[in-house]
Every structure is written in structure tokens, then in C-alpha cells.
Amino acid sequence: MNFLLDDLINLPKVRIRNVIKESTETFLILDCLEEEVTCPHCENKTDKIHQTRTKIVRDLPISGQIIYLNIPKRQFHCEQCQKHFTEELEFVERGRRFTQRYEKYVYERVIASSVEQVRREEDLSWDQVNRIHQHQYEIKKKVGRR
Ligand SMILES: [Zn+2]
């Protein structure tokens, strides 16, 4: 356990188990803290883990270093309704390869400069930056309509 590092990354329901540094990239290996999660199908609480895979997502830089989070993607089995489901973490949208805060950060920076500049500075592809920008733009459009 490393309370200082956990405070630094400021993400809910996870803690840092290990840090692996590879040249310009740093991987934070995370553990999920919640033992019980709520089944999205029947709202029963369960702690029966069926399997755990790993998902790697890009997060905000720390001290100028590229940060990836190594997140356990836990699949649970609900004994009440007999369905399997994957735990959702609020800081990563399903199917995305970046944390929400990183996508917001990229979006704001594209507005302040350009896709080309952000691509270069963040070491992303033009397509990745453009897709993040579009995705965040769609989210903001939806929120604005409410
Ligand atoms: Zn259930």
C-alpha cells in the first residue's frame, strides 16, 4: 500500500499495487478495492469473481511522464440471477482506452491548440486525438441538450 501515491492519482475504488517504469512510459498497476459489487441485472450484491483480465488505459501525465493504468477488469458471477457481468469503473468508459479525465484534457488542449500539436506532444496518432476530440464533443453536445 502506498497512501501518498494513491492520493496523488486520485482515482476512486482502486489503489496502486506496483509501479513499472519503461523508458518514457510509466505503468501504474492497480488493484480494485471493492470486494462486493452490485449486479446491474438484479441489483444483488456479489463478491464471486468469475475471471479477471487486464485493461491498459492512458491517463494524465505525472511530472511530464506518460502514464498508463493497468486496471483489473473483473468479471463477476451473480448467484441470484445467474448472469455474468463486468465491473464498471467510473473513471473509464466502457470500451475506451483512455481515462475520462485524459480524454477531457486532450479535448481542451485540441481547442487551445490543434490536433496536430496535441498529437505530437502526447505521442498519440492523429486519429486517436481526433477520435477523442469527437467523442468528447458528442458527450458535451448530449449534456447540453438536457
Ligand atoms: Zn444478478
py3Dmol code that shows the C-alpha trace and the ligand (Angstrom):
import py3Dmol

protein = """\
ATOM      1  CA  MET A   1       0.000   0.000   0.000  1.00  0.00           C
ATOM      2  CA  ASN A   2       1.197   3.430  -0.802  1.00  0.00           C
ATOM      3  CA  PHE A   3      -1.086   6.120   0.538  1.00  0.00           C
ATOM      4  CA  LEU A   4       0.870   9.003  -0.908  1.00  0.00           C
ATOM      5  CA  LEU A   5       0.789   7.649  -4.451  1.00  0.00           C
ATOM      6  CA  ASP A   6      -2.879   6.736  -4.133  1.00  0.00           C
ATOM      7  CA  ASP A   7      -3.637  10.295  -3.063  1.00  0.00           C
ATOM      8  CA  LEU A   8      -1.636  11.570  -5.987  1.00  0.00           C
ATOM      9  CA  ILE A   9      -3.537   9.668  -8.673  1.00  0.00           C
ATOM     10  CA  ASN A  10      -6.876  10.464  -7.018  1.00  0.00           C
ATOM     11  CA  LEU A  11      -8.989   7.703  -8.571  1.00  0.00           C
ATOM     12  CA  PRO A  12     -11.919   6.127  -6.723  1.00  0.00           C
ATOM     13  CA  LYS A  13     -12.110   2.460  -5.679  1.00  0.00           C
ATOM     14  CA  VAL A  14      -8.592   1.488  -6.731  1.00  0.00           C
ATOM     15  CA  ARG A  15      -5.132   1.530  -5.231  1.00  0.00           C
ATOM     16  CA  ILE A  16      -1.662   1.222  -6.678  1.00  0.00           C
ATOM     17  CA  ARG A  17      -0.059  -2.168  -6.178  1.00  0.00           C
ATOM     18  CA  ASN A  18       3.061  -1.585  -8.212  1.00  0.00           C
ATOM     19  CA  VAL A  19       4.784   0.896 -10.487  1.00  0.00           C
ATOM     20  CA  ILE A  20       6.716  -0.225 -13.556  1.00  0.00           C
ATOM     21  CA  LYS A  21       8.831   2.255 -15.419  1.00  0.00           C
ATOM     22  CA  GLU A  22       9.847   1.633 -19.018  1.00  0.00           C
ATOM     23  CA  SER A  23      11.944   4.442 -20.533  1.00  0.00           C
ATOM     24  CA  THR A  24       9.426   7.225 -21.205  1.00  0.00           C
ATOM     25  CA  GLU A  25       6.358   5.328 -20.038  1.00  0.00           C
ATOM     26  CA  THR A  26       5.235   4.512 -16.523  1.00  0.00           C
ATOM     27  CA  PHE A  27       2.666   1.831 -15.755  1.00  0.00           C
ATOM     28  CA  LEU A  28       0.676   2.027 -12.530  1.00  0.00           C
ATOM     29  CA  ILE A  29      -0.536  -1.440 -11.648  1.00  0.00           C
ATOM     30  CA  LEU A  30      -3.875  -1.049  -9.893  1.00  0.00           C
ATOM     31  CA  ASP A  31      -5.955  -3.204  -7.577  1.00  0.00           C
ATOM     32  CA  CYS A  32      -9.711  -2.822  -7.232  1.00  0.00           C
ATOM     33  CA  LEU A  33     -10.731  -2.107  -3.651  1.00  0.00           C
ATOM     34  CA  GLU A  34     -14.402  -3.042  -3.677  1.00  0.00           C
ATOM     35  CA  GLU A  35     -14.934  -6.601  -2.547  1.00  0.00           C
ATOM     36  CA  GLU A  36     -18.631  -6.617  -3.342  1.00  0.00           C
ATOM     37  CA  VAL A  37     -20.205  -5.102  -6.402  1.00  0.00           C
ATOM     38  CA  THR A  38     -23.819  -4.677  -7.423  1.00  0.00           C
ATOM     39  CA  CYS A  39     -25.206  -6.824 -10.232  1.00  0.00           C
ATOM     40  CA  PRO A  40     -26.521  -4.495 -12.995  1.00  0.00           C
ATOM     41  CA  HIS A  41     -29.230  -7.030 -13.883  1.00  0.00           C
ATOM     42  CA  CYS A  42     -30.896  -7.634 -10.497  1.00  0.00           C
ATOM     43  CA  GLU A  43     -29.046  -5.307  -8.081  1.00  0.00           C
ATOM     44  CA  ASN A  44     -27.949  -8.191  -5.909  1.00  0.00           C
ATOM     45  CA  LYS A  45     -24.534  -7.737  -4.260  1.00  0.00           C
ATOM     46  CA  THR A  46     -21.928 -10.298  -5.178  1.00  0.00           C
ATOM     47  CA  ASP A  47     -18.262 -10.997  -4.493  1.00  0.00           C
ATOM     48  CA  LYS A  48     -17.972 -14.038  -6.777  1.00  0.00           C
ATOM     49  CA  ILE A  49     -15.258 -13.246  -9.290  1.00  0.00           C
ATOM     50  CA  HIS A  50     -15.530 -15.373 -12.411  1.00  0.00           C
ATOM     51  CA  GLN A  51     -12.355 -14.137 -14.054  1.00  0.00           C
ATOM     52  CA  THR A  52     -10.056 -11.143 -14.151  1.00  0.00           C
ATOM     53  CA  ARG A  53      -8.479  -9.716 -17.283  1.00  0.00           C
ATOM     54  CA  THR A  54      -6.313  -6.652 -17.558  1.00  0.00           C
ATOM     55  CA  LYS A  55      -7.142  -3.445 -19.326  1.00  0.00           C
ATOM     56  CA  ILE A  56      -4.490  -0.829 -20.042  1.00  0.00           C
ATOM     57  CA  VAL A  57      -5.619   2.773 -20.367  1.00  0.00           C
ATOM     58  CA  ARG A  58      -3.741   6.001 -20.829  1.00  0.00           C
ATOM     59  CA  ASP A  59      -4.085   8.533 -18.015  1.00  0.00           C
ATOM     60  CA  LEU A  60      -2.963  12.090 -17.343  1.00  0.00           C
ATOM     61  CA  PRO A  61       0.797  12.626 -17.325  1.00  0.00           C
ATOM     62  CA  ILE A  62       2.610  12.857 -13.974  1.00  0.00           C
ATOM     63  CA  SER A  63       5.683  15.086 -13.857  1.00  0.00           C
ATOM     64  CA  GLY A  64       5.978  15.041 -17.633  1.00  0.00           C
ATOM     65  CA  GLN A  65       5.873  11.248 -17.859  1.00  0.00           C
ATOM     66  CA  ILE A  66       3.428   9.248 -19.934  1.00  0.00           C
ATOM     67  CA  ILE A  67       1.170   7.288 -17.592  1.00  0.00           C
ATOM     68  CA  TYR A  68      -0.705   4.081 -18.270  1.00  0.00           C
ATOM     69  CA  LEU A  69      -3.031   2.453 -15.770  1.00  0.00           C
ATOM     70  CA  ASN A  70      -3.060  -1.302 -15.622  1.00  0.00           C
ATOM     71  CA  ILE A  71      -6.619  -1.963 -14.424  1.00  0.00           C
ATOM     72  CA  PRO A  72      -8.069  -5.319 -13.427  1.00  0.00           C
ATOM     73  CA  LYS A  73     -11.183  -5.919 -15.475  1.00  0.00           C
ATOM     74  CA  ARG A  74     -13.177  -8.114 -13.126  1.00  0.00           C
ATOM     75  CA  GLN A  75     -15.979 -10.293 -14.352  1.00  0.00           C
ATOM     76  CA  PHE A  76     -18.413 -11.341 -11.647  1.00  0.00           C
ATOM     77  CA  HIS A  77     -20.996 -14.046 -11.447  1.00  0.00           C
ATOM     78  CA  CYS A  78     -24.306 -13.232  -9.797  1.00  0.00           C
ATOM     79  CA  GLU A  79     -25.741 -16.200  -7.945  1.00  0.00           C
ATOM     80  CA  GLN A  80     -29.180 -14.679  -7.748  1.00  0.00           C
ATOM     81  CA  CYS A  81     -29.845 -14.188 -11.479  1.00  0.00           C
ATOM     82  CA  GLN A  82     -27.040 -16.464 -12.753  1.00  0.00           C
ATOM     83  CA  LYS A  83     -25.652 -13.792 -15.072  1.00  0.00           C
ATOM     84  CA  HIS A  84     -22.086 -12.685 -15.617  1.00  0.00           C
ATOM     85  CA  PHE A  85     -21.203  -9.037 -15.732  1.00  0.00           C
ATOM     86  CA  THR A  86     -18.076  -6.915 -15.887  1.00  0.00           C
ATOM     87  CA  GLU A  87     -17.433  -4.332 -13.219  1.00  0.00           C
ATOM     88  CA  GLU A  88     -17.605  -0.761 -14.484  1.00  0.00           C
ATOM     89  CA  LEU A  89     -15.168   1.789 -13.122  1.00  0.00           C
ATOM     90  CA  GLU A  90     -16.441   5.331 -13.191  1.00  0.00           C
ATOM     91  CA  PHE A  91     -13.208   6.859 -14.486  1.00  0.00           C
ATOM     92  CA  VAL A  92     -13.080   4.809 -17.705  1.00  0.00           C
ATOM     93  CA  GLU A  93     -15.996   4.495 -20.100  1.00  0.00           C
ATOM     94  CA  ARG A  94     -16.724   1.027 -21.382  1.00  0.00           C
ATOM     95  CA  GLY A  95     -14.629   0.202 -24.439  1.00  0.00           C
ATOM     96  CA  ARG A  96     -12.363   3.279 -24.164  1.00  0.00           C
ATOM     97  CA  ARG A  97      -8.593   3.117 -23.959  1.00  0.00           C
ATOM     98  CA  PHE A  98      -8.180   6.390 -22.078  1.00  0.00           C
ATOM     99  CA  THR A  99      -9.425   7.627 -18.709  1.00  0.00           C
ATOM    100  CA  GLN A 100     -12.261  10.134 -18.892  1.00  0.00           C
ATOM    101  CA  ARG A 101     -10.092  12.855 -17.400  1.00  0.00           C
ATOM    102  CA  TYR A 102      -7.398  12.216 -20.012  1.00  0.00           C
ATOM    103  CA  GLU A 103      -9.958  12.488 -22.812  1.00  0.00           C
ATOM    104  CA  LYS A 104     -11.203  15.782 -21.354  1.00  0.00           C
ATOM    105  CA  TYR A 105      -7.629  17.014 -21.108  1.00  0.00           C
ATOM    106  CA  VAL A 106      -6.944  16.109 -24.768  1.00  0.00           C
ATOM    107  CA  TYR A 107     -10.215  17.736 -25.829  1.00  0.00           C
ATOM    108  CA  GLU A 108      -9.416  21.007 -24.051  1.00  0.00           C
ATOM    109  CA  ARG A 109      -5.914  21.053 -25.455  1.00  0.00           C
ATOM    110  CA  VAL A 110      -7.126  20.496 -29.023  1.00  0.00           C
ATOM    111  CA  ILE A 111      -9.396  23.525 -28.583  1.00  0.00           C
ATOM    112  CA  ALA A 112      -6.482  25.588 -27.250  1.00  0.00           C
ATOM    113  CA  SER A 113      -4.073  24.456 -29.993  1.00  0.00           C
ATOM    114  CA  SER A 114      -4.660  21.831 -32.703  1.00  0.00           C
ATOM    115  CA  VAL A 115      -4.970  18.078 -33.275  1.00  0.00           C
ATOM    116  CA  GLU A 116      -1.518  18.134 -34.853  1.00  0.00           C
ATOM    117  CA  GLN A 117       0.147  19.815 -31.894  1.00  0.00           C
ATOM    118  CA  VAL A 118      -1.535  17.614 -29.282  1.00  0.00           C
ATOM    119  CA  ARG A 119      -0.681  14.506 -31.307  1.00  0.00           C
ATOM    120  CA  ARG A 120       2.989  15.477 -31.289  1.00  0.00           C
ATOM    121  CA  GLU A 121       3.150  16.493 -27.634  1.00  0.00           C
ATOM    122  CA  GLU A 122       1.222  13.493 -26.324  1.00  0.00           C
ATOM    123  CA  ASP A 123       2.811  10.922 -28.632  1.00  0.00           C
ATOM    124  CA  LEU A 124      -0.596   9.830 -29.951  1.00  0.00           C
ATOM    125  CA  SER A 125      -1.706   9.245 -33.518  1.00  0.00           C
ATOM    126  CA  TRP A 126      -3.652  11.941 -35.380  1.00  0.00           C
ATOM    127  CA  ASP A 127      -6.583   9.547 -35.480  1.00  0.00           C
ATOM    128  CA  GLN A 128      -6.529   8.913 -31.741  1.00  0.00           C
ATOM    129  CA  VAL A 129      -6.536  12.608 -30.910  1.00  0.00           C
ATOM    130  CA  ASN A 130      -9.250  13.291 -33.456  1.00  0.00           C
ATOM    131  CA  ARG A 131     -11.433  10.455 -32.177  1.00  0.00           C
ATOM    132  CA  ILE A 132     -11.052  11.567 -28.544  1.00  0.00           C
ATOM    133  CA  HIS A 133     -11.981  15.095 -29.564  1.00  0.00           C
ATOM    134  CA  GLN A 134     -15.052  13.917 -31.456  1.00  0.00           C
ATOM    135  CA  HIS A 135     -16.138  11.609 -28.650  1.00  0.00           C
ATOM    136  CA  GLN A 136     -15.877  14.355 -26.026  1.00  0.00           C
ATOM    137  CA  TYR A 137     -17.633  16.781 -28.343  1.00  0.00           C
ATOM    138  CA  GLU A 138     -20.551  14.322 -28.672  1.00  0.00           C
ATOM    139  CA  ILE A 139     -20.736  13.931 -24.867  1.00  0.00           C
ATOM    140  CA  LYS A 140     -20.803  17.700 -24.383  1.00  0.00           C
ATOM    141  CA  LYS A 141     -23.491  18.066 -27.046  1.00  0.00           C
ATOM    142  CA  LYS A 142     -25.673  15.487 -25.290  1.00  0.00           C
ATOM    143  CA  VAL A 143     -25.193  17.096 -21.863  1.00  0.00           C
ATOM    144  CA  GLY A 144     -26.022  20.500 -23.336  1.00  0.00           C
ATOM    145  CA  ARG A 145     -29.334  19.226 -24.695  1.00  0.00           C
ATOM    146  CA  ARG A 146     -30.659  18.102 -21.320  1.00  0.00           C
TER     147      ARG A 146
END
"""
ligand_1 = """\
1
ZN
Zn -27.954 -10.565 -10.724
"""
view = py3Dmol.view(width=600, height=400)
view.addModel(protein, "pdb")
view.setStyle({"model": 0}, {"cartoon": {"style": "trace"}})
view.addModel(ligand_1, "xyz")
view.setStyle({"model": 1}, {"stick": {}})
view.zoomTo()
view.show()
